[in-house]
Amino acid sequence: MKLNELIKGTGAVILHGSADEEILSITCDSREAGEGCAFFAVKGTSADGHDYIENALEKGAAAVVDADRRTLALCADRFYGHPSGKLKLVGITGTNGKTTTVTLLYNLFRGLGYECGLLSTIANFVGSKRLETQNTTADPITINSLMAQMVQQGCEYCFMEVSSIGVEQDRVTGLEFAQGIFSNLTHDHLDYHGTFAEYLRCKKLFFDNLGKNAVAIINADDKNGRVMVQNTAARVVTYSCRTAADHCCRIMEQSFDGMLLKIDGTEVWTKLIGRHNAYNILAIYCAAVELGCDKTEALTAISRLQSARGRLENIQGPDGTNVVIDYAHTPDALENVLTTLRDVAPQRKLICVFGCGGDRDKTKRPEMAAIAEKLCDTVVVTSDNSRTERTEDIIEDIKKGFSPAGLAKCISIADRKEAICAAIRLCGGNSTILLAGKGHETYQIIGKEKRHFDEREIVETLFGKTEI
């Protein structure tokens, strides 16, 4: 594609190179520049691409283009031939449940015999090929490149997480969505957005931009569900576990092995547990039906699904202890998981091990303490990804949310591995231990260093010993 064709009508400005230059690749990372490449100089949140123009030219870039984020997204879409329009693209947004929902959808449709792509927090997939991921919503060049690969591989569907930050930063601008799914909206990312109203606005913007041929699937039990679709051109479909909606679900029974659901009048057994997972399963059922799947086939495939890694992942100990690993790192997610564990095994002692990320929203720290105090017998406060904050300072922020009674059942251990060991020592048999916050992550970020840290490995090693 010639450079002038690539940027025509987008507002981009050529800073270096000829308008007739044949462009073989595009990038906004000067380190990836090379022969035939157009480098897009874009001002980001932590760096300005204009500062790296010389680097790109030294690498052999054929052209340099001055662009904002929206322009970059439009050019990326054009360069790769609008791949989202050649797929049935489903985007999932909300505070909690995005990763589980997209992963379940990907596995559901593969189970039904379709070739699919997945763009998620845990990993990206082009068909069955796994590619590592850095952000919940990647940059627009990466997104369009991956979708182009999906089209080449014969994929019919792509399921992707859509974060509020991704929407605000124009990472999904220009994409053609067949469906948008809204899960819920609770406290998160206020360190970035500043206010809850701004956080809501960015989520809503995703639905504002859906086309008239798209379907907006919303959780009718979340008070913000209707707000999301106030200005959408898409057809609106609702789902609920509590009230009348287009699609409804009820939990009939549940245990650590799974739960029995009644979805639109039909019973189905699923290996997932928890009310929040009932919502996730109902959402993927809605998506499948609205995409034309047979209801019975969809429910049969749902009964075979496993949860996403690090989401209510259960490890059974030799003495009857259950250690559950979950990514819950917001107040709402923590409450959902702890409530589920109480409902599944009300007679068991419940211990929660959690921390909070450094350099992130500080206001949720005491809220999470109050929730843990309310639902747990013992709380072990520890580190998460402390980043450039002192772990001890984060722990003190968390502890401000405990009442005097809560502090009496709280233990503070800064080292997360030691905290896990202590929780297992304290619990005895017939106990449930929740390790919250890390989930699928196999690392900790302390300072600016990313260290290997896999909670599964730690727990399985501990359970394999005669003495802990």
N, C-alpha and C positions, 0 to 999 in steps of 0.2 A: 504494500500500500504506500502510495506517495504521501509525503508529509502534509501537503496542503489538503489532501482528501481526508486525512486522519483528523485534522483539527478544524475543518471547515464548519462554521456556524457555532463553534463551542466557546468562543471568546479567548481561546489560547493564543499566545503570541510567540513567534519564533525568535529566539535570542541568538541562535547560532545554527548555520546550515541553510541549505537551499530548500525552497518550497517544493521543488521537484524531486527531492531526495527520496530514494526508495527505502522505506523503513522496514527492517526485518524483525525488530523486537522493540519493546518499550519497557521502561523501568522508572521508578522514582528513587532507586537506591544506586548511588554513584558507583558502588563496588560491583554492581552487576552490569555496568555499561560496557559496550564493546562495539565491534565493527557493525555498522548498519543499525545501531540502536538509537532511539530517541530518548533522551533523558528529560524527564519532567521535573522541573524545579518547583517543588510545592512546599509551602510553609506549613510545618506540622506543629504538634503541641509541645514537643521537646527539642525539635531541630528544624532548621530552615534549609530546604534543598538548595536554595540559591548560594549557600555557603560552600556547596560541594560541586559547583559547576566545573571548576578547573579540574577536579578529580575525575569527573565524568569524561571530560575532553582528553585527559591524559590516558584514560582507559580506552580511548578510540571512539567515543560516541560520535555518531554522524550528525546529530542535531541536538539542540537544547531548546526546550519549550517552557515558557513561563505559564504556570497554570495554578488554579486553586483546586481544592479537593473535588468539587462538583465537576469541573472541567476534566480532571484526571479520570473520574469515573465514566464520564460520557465517552472519552477517547478510548478507554480500555474496552468498553462495550463495543465500540465501532471496530477497533483493531481486531478483536477476536470474532467478529461477525455476529454479534448479538446472540451468544449461545443460550442465554436464559430463555429466549423465545422459542428455542428448539427443544426445550425440556419442559416438563411439568414441574415448575419450581414451587416448593412449599417452604415458607418462612415461618419460624416459630419465635415469638417474642414474649417477654414477661420476666418477672424477677426470678422465679423458681420454676424448674421443670423443663427448661429448654433442652438441655443435653439429653435427658432421659427421653423426652418426646421425639426429638429428631432421630435418636439412635433406635428407638422402638419402631418408628416409621420406616427407617432404612431396612431394618431386619424384617419387618412385616412384609414389605413389598418384595424383598428378595425371597422371602419364604413363599410368596405367591407367584414366583417365577419371573419377576421383572429385573432388568438391569438398572441399577440406581447409583447415584452419587450421594455423598454425605459431607457436609461442612459443619464441624462441631468443635466444641472446646477440647474434647479428648483427642480427636484425630479427624483427618479428611480421608475420604475414600473415593476413588474413581473406579467404579465397579467393585471388584474385590481387592484392589490394590490400595494399601494403607500408606498415607503420607502424614508426617507429623505436622502439628499446627502450633501457632504462637498465640493467636488472639481468638476470642469468641467469634468475632466477625473480622475476617482478614481484610487486607487492603484490596481495592477494586481490581488492580491488575492481577493479583493472585486469584481472586474469585473468578474473574472472567477466563483466565487461563485454565483453571481447573474445570470450569464448566465446558470450555471448548474441548478439553480432553474427554470429558464425560460424553459429549456428543459424538466424538470420534470413536469412542468405545461402544457406542450403541445404547447408551443409557436413555431411559425414557423419563426418569424422575430424578429430581435432586431435592434433598431435604437439608435445610440450613438453619442454624441459629442466627437470630438477628438481635444484636444487643442495642440498647439505647445509645451507647457511645458510637456504635457502628452507623446508626441512622444519622445521628447528629454530625458525624464526620463524613457524610456522603459516601460511605463505603458500599451501600446498596443502591445508590442512585443509578438509574438507567436499567436496572434489572426488571424483568417482566415476571411477576409472581402469578401463579395460578391460584394459590391460596395463601392467606395469612392467618396464623393461629395465635390467639392471645390466651395465656395461661393465668396470670395473676399479676398484681402489682403491689409490692410491699417495700419496706425500707432497704435501700441499697444504692450504692454509687453516688451518694450525696456529696462525697469528697470531690467528685467531678462536676456534677450538675448543680450543686449549690443548694437547690430547694427541691422538695418533692414535686412541686408544680412543674418545674422544668424537666424533671425526670419523666413525669407523665406526658408532657408535651412531646418529648422525643419519641416515646413509645407510640403515641397517637399518630405522629407524623408518618410512621410506617403504614398505617391503615389509610391515612389521608391520601397516600400516593398509590394505593392499589387501583388497578384499572376496572372498568365496568364489567369486564368478563371474568374477573377474579371472584373468589369466595372468601369472606372474612368469617372465621370461626372463633367465637368468643365464649369465654367462661361466664355464664349468666349469674353465677354465685359470687363473683367478684364485683364489688360496687363500681369498679372502674371499667368493667366490660363494656357497658353501653356507651361510656364516654369515648372509648377507643374508636367506635364506628359512627360517631355523630356526623362526620363529614366525609365518610368513605363513599366511593362510587360502586364498591363491590357489593355483591349479594351477601346478606348477613345470615349466618346460621348459629344457633345457640346450643350450648350443652350445659347440663346441670346434674349435680348429685343431691340437690335439695328441693328444687322447685320445678314447675312446668317449663319445658324447653323443647327445642326440636329433637334433641337426643338426651336421654336420661339414663342414670345409672344408680344402683343401690348396692351397698356392701351387705351380703347375706351372712358371711362368716369369714374369719381369717385366723391364721396361725403363722409360725415362723416359716412354714412350708409354702404359704401362698394364701390366696383369698378367693372366695366365691362371689362373683358379681352377677347382678341382673342388669343387662344392658338392653334398653328398648324392649323389655319383656322376655328376653332370652338369657338363661343362665350360662355363665362361662367361668371356668376355673383358670386362674392366672397364677404364675409363680411369683409375682410381685406382691408386696404387702403395703398397707397404709392408705389412708384416705387420699393423700396427695397423689399416690400412684393410681388410685381409682380415677381421679381427674385426668391424669396423663393418658391412661388407657382409653378413657372415653373420648379424649381429644383425638387420638390416633384413629379410633373407630370412626369418628365423624369425618376426619380427613379422607379415610379410605372409601367410605360410602359416597362422599361428595365427589370423589375422583372416579366413581363408577364401579367400585368393587361390589361383588355380591356380599350381602350382609353375613350369611352363614359362613362363607369362605373366609371373610375377614375375621369373624369371631373364632373360627377354628385355628387360624394362623396366630391370632392373639394368644390363645391358650398355650402355645409353644414358646412364647417369647421369654427371654431372660432380661433382667435389669441391666442397665449400663454399668460399667465397671465403677466401683467406688460409690455406688448409690445403694444404700441399705445392704451392703455386702456382708454376709454373715459367716463368721469363722467359729466352728464349734470346738470348745476346749475339752480336754479329757475328763474334767470334773463336772461337766454340765454347764460350764460358763459359755455364754454366747458373746463374742466380740463383734460388734457391728461397725463397719467403716462407712462413713457417709460424708459427702461433700458439703453438708449444711454449714453455711458460713454467714447466714443472715438470721435475724431474729425469727422471722416467719418460718424459714426452712428448719431451724433448730427445733422450734415448737412442733412442727409437723412430725419430725422424726421421733422426738421424745414421746409425743402423744401416741404415735403408732406403737412404739415399743411398750408403753404402758398398757395399751389396749390388747396387744398380742399376748403379753405375759404379765398380768397385773399383780401376781403373787411374788414375782421375782424382785430382788434388789436391783435398782437401776443406778448405774454410775456413768457420769458424763465427763469425758476428757475433751477440753476445747481451748482454743486461744483465738486471737483476732489478728488479722494481717496488719503489718506496719505500713505507714504512709498511705493509709486508706481511711475511709469514713470512721471517725472516732465515736460518733454519737450512738452507733449500734452496740458498742462494747458493754455498757452497763445494762442495756436492754436484754442482751443475751444472757447476762448473769442472772437477771431476775427470772427469766424463763427457765434456766437450768435449776435455779433454787426451787421453783414451784413444782417441777416435775421429777426431780431426782432425789435419791437418798444421799448420794455423795457427789461432789463436784470437784474435779481436778482441773485447775486453771493452769495453762501452760503456754508454750509458744506456738505460733503458726508460721507464716512467712513474715518475720519481723522486719525484714528489709533494713532501712537505715534508722529505725527507731530502736531504743533499748527495750528488750523483752520485758524487763522488770517494770518499765513505765507503762507498757501496754497492759500488763497484768494488774497494775494498780488502777488503771482506768476501768478495767473489767470489774474489779472488786467493789467499785463504787456503787454498783447495781445491786449488791447483796444487802439484805437486812442483817441485823445482828444474828438472827437465827440462821440465816444463810451462810454467814461467815463461819459459824460454828461447824458447818458440815462441808466447808471448802478447804481444799489443800492446794497450795501454790508450789509448783515445781517447774522452773524455767525450761529445763532440758526436756524436750518432748518425749524422747525415748525413755528417760527415767520416769516421766509421768505415766507412760503406758505400763511400764513394769510395776510401778507402785499401785496402779488401779487394779491390775490382775492379782497382785499380792493381797490387796485389801478385800477383794470381793468374796472369796470363798466360792463354793459351788452354788448352783441355782441363782446365778446372777446374770445380768445383762450389762455389758459395758459398751457405751457409744463413744467411738473416736470420731469427733466431728471436725470438719473444716478442710481436711486434706483430700479425702475421697480418692480420685484416680491419680492424683499427683504422686510422683515418685521422687520428690525433691523438697528441700526447704531452702528459702532464700534468706540468708542471714547477712546483713550488710548488703554488699553487692555481689556476694558469692552464692552460687547455686550448688547446693550440696545434695548428694544422693540420700534419699530418705524414703523408704518404702514401708509403710505401716504393716502391710501384709507379711513381708519378710520378718519383721520384728515379732509380730504376734505368733506366726507359725513356728519361729525359732523358740519362743518362750514356751509354747504349748508342747514342743517336742522334747523338752527337758523334764527330768524327774523333779528338779527343784528350780524355783524361779528366784 
